[in-house]
Amino acid sequence: MIDSQQMQSLAARMSETEVKGRSPWADARRRFRRNKAAMVSLCVLALVALFAIFGNTLAVWSNEEMDFNVIGQAAQLGAPSLENGHYFGTDDLGRDLFSRTVQGTQVSLMVGLIGAAIAVIVGTLYGATAGYVGGRTDAIMMRTVDILLAIPYMFVLILLLVVFGRSLSMLFLGIGLISWLEMSRIVRGQTLSLKNREFIEAARATGVPAWKIILRHIVPNLLGVVAVYATLLVPLMILSESFISFLGLGVQEPLTSWGALISEGAGTMNYGTLWQLAFPLFFFCITLFAFFFVGDGLRDALDPKDR
Amino acid sequence: MFGFILRRLAVAIPTLLLLIVLSFLLMYAAPGGPFTQERALPPQVLANLNAKYGLDDPLWRQIVNYVWGIVAHFDFGPSFIYPDRSVNQIIAAGFPITLTYGGIAFVVAVAVGVSLGVTAAIRQNTWLDYCAVGLSIGAQVLPNFVMAPILVLVFTLWLGWLPGGGWGGPIFWIMPVIALSTSFMASIARITRSSMLEVLSSNHIRTARAKGLPERAVILRHALKPAMLPVISYLGPAFVTMITGSVVVDMYFSTGGIGRSFVDSALNRDYAVMMGITILVGALTILFSLVVDLLYAWIDPKIRY
């Protein structure tokens, strides 16, 4: 005698387990979790982000206040201490370095993330369009990218900042303008190999318009490459911004960034105020390290060659 | 090959013209003229100044004059801030210095980076390999503007061995060269290592070993050349980043190269100097990427043009 109800539940269970197969994404997630360096880096990034978001609630001093007890004697009295609330010491003007570092972290991370976001959006759409449309359009679009890549962008960026005034939005715009070039090349290469696959052919046969094929069928399949490259792009954007701020051409006071803080610290280290260099440099280095490791980990996790 | 050079030039020359016109338009669009000062000049003086520098001509005429000056006479025009100095003089004063330490840094980065990478690949998974890999990962987060203060801190303030800045004999070259070359050395070492590892596991190396060639000859004669291809294609972007890095070196070590003039002119809004240096760097970049492509074509027999 067969208990029909039991059989039904068994069948349901079996079909359910069959449905719960391992998707490529789950595979990738598993591989990523096994990569210790990448997981540690992810934790570091989370901590840096928490520092940027909630650091100000821990700070005793604001980033603009000057501690009049310290002014003029930063080398003697401005050292890091828990008693007077300057956890990271003060800068040369007696401003609290802890809250300045929090602010610098916010600005630098924002520049990195926005720069990478612009690169992802513009670069992906541009590259996917060029690759999918192909022919003369592709040739013209990619030749334009070649020409733009040959321009010494840091010099042009500084030129832009000087001509149109040094503001945060100009910095975002300037960094975003150049960051998508490399991305569009990578995306185009991927698109070329995707566009002759059967599912694209099927979509075309059923009469899906080109823009819809690009957005619905090509872009989602590029996600892995784009994610890896975007993660590796964030530290490069941070580096560019820090470079410009180090030269004193980036964000303006009272705003600050890692590059500006490193520059300040480097300028005053002759007077024995080493902490002014050490704290911003520490955050700068661990963040870049972490982004590079997470990017490498993502690449290893998503790389189909490795399977 | 000749056709290839021609085709590359066909892209390079419009790029350069575009760069010149673009930077000129940028300058033109800038709010405030070069003679806008806190104390406004009398209109008659301003008109005379504008006439002297040709700023009252129509836009297209200014562009044509500017481009023609550069192309025909290699003349970038006068500086707007220092009336007695032309852009050419400012560049001529700084450029040899930039070229000296930049050239040395480039050679050092390539030589040390390649030998480090090759050694790491040959001795894969030994302590030497781990050191090289660790170094190259570490140097990724040590760009020139981080290296420069650290070097000064260690070698000038703590040890007192090297002068903290200035320009003179070879002793002044050491820190700029190290600061500029470290991150490239690391990248080149990493690229060399991974491509060397790939080449060493390929068939033609197995054949070379099987016919009894000494390991030295296998590496130097058969493995090194194909392993250099990714390194060569990295040299183009590396050159650009290095020239950009020279700005930091000039600022931090007071070496007096064109980077200093560039930042000074950026702070003074001396557009003529900024444009001159930007165009010069752009021309160098384009020239260098042409050389890199030729080198690539020469080394890789698979590429046919």
Interface residues (C-beta under 8 A of the other chain):
Chain A: R143 D146 I147 A150 I151 P152 M154 F155 V156 I158 L159 L160 L161 V162 V163 F164 G165 L239 S242 F243 F246 L247 G248 L249 G259 I262 S263 G265 A266 M269 N270 L274 L277 L281 F284 C285 L288 F289 F292
Chain B: V11 A12 P14 T15 L18 L19 L22 S23 L26 M27 A29 A30 P31 I137 Q140 V141 L142 P143 F145 V146 A148 P149 V152 L153 L157 V240 I243 T244 V247 V248 M251 Y252 F262 V263 A266 L267 R269 Y271 M274 M275 I277 T278 V281 G282 T285 I286 S289
